[in-house]
């Protein structure tokens, strides 16, 4: 199961873990690229928290207030993607 969060990141359920994946462009690949896992977590909650932090910091905040706003927007983005994915509670 892949939960697309943005054009750049997704969260994927692996066999034993939750993975944060980054979209990597691959020539000759039918979709133009593929999701490559690069961070691994034991729970969806830990993966989501890590991705929120990463997205917030990538926003290049200009001070504490903009950092807080960037984190808030990232949290809303990740939470919305998880909610929209309709993952069964048994997977969380």
N, C-alpha and C positions, 0 to 999 in steps of 0.2 A: 504494500500500500504506500503510495506517495502522496504527500500533502503539499501541493505547491503553495508557497508563501509569497514569493515575488518572482520576477523573471530571473533572478540570480540565485535564489535559495529555495530549497524544499526540505521537508522532514520526511524520512522514510522509515518504515517499520522493517527492520531486518529480522533474521531468524531468532537472534538472541538479544537484540538491542534496538535503540532508536538512533537514527543517523541523520546528521545535518549534511545535506548534499549541496553542491555548487554546480550550476550549469556550465558544462565545458563544451565548447564548439568543437565538433569533429567533422572534418571533411569526409565526404562519402557516407556519412551516417544518415540513415533515412530521415531522421527528424532534424538533422543539422547539428546534432550534438547529443549529449546525454548527461544525466544527473550522476555526479561522482561523489560518493560519501567521503568526508574528510574529518568529521568529528563523531564520536560514538558515546552514547549515554544509556544507562540502564532503564530510564523511564522517560516517557513523553514529557513530563513536567520539567525534568532537568534539561532535555534537549530544547524545549521551548524557552526556558529561562536563558540558556546560552545564546540562542539565536536572537532573542530580544536585546540582550546586551551587545552582541555583535552589530546588529542593525542600528542601534542607537549610537554606537561609537562611529560607525561609518558615515553617519549624517554630518560629521565634522562640526560638533557643537561649538558655539562661541561663548562659552561661559556656563555657569551652573544652570541658569534658567532654561537655556536652549538645550542643554543636556537632558534635563528633566522632561522637557517637551518631546525631544527625540525618542527618549525611552518610552514615554506614554504612547506615542504614535506607533512605535515598533511593537509594543505589547498589544495594541489594538489590532495591528496587522496580523500578528501570529495567532492571537486568540480567534480572530475572524476566520482565518484559514482552517484552524483546527475544528471550529464549530461547523463550518461549511462542509467539511470532509465527512461528517456524520459517522465518525469512528465509533464503533460499539464500546460501551463502557468497559467491557471485558479486556479491551486492548489498552486501556489507560491504566 
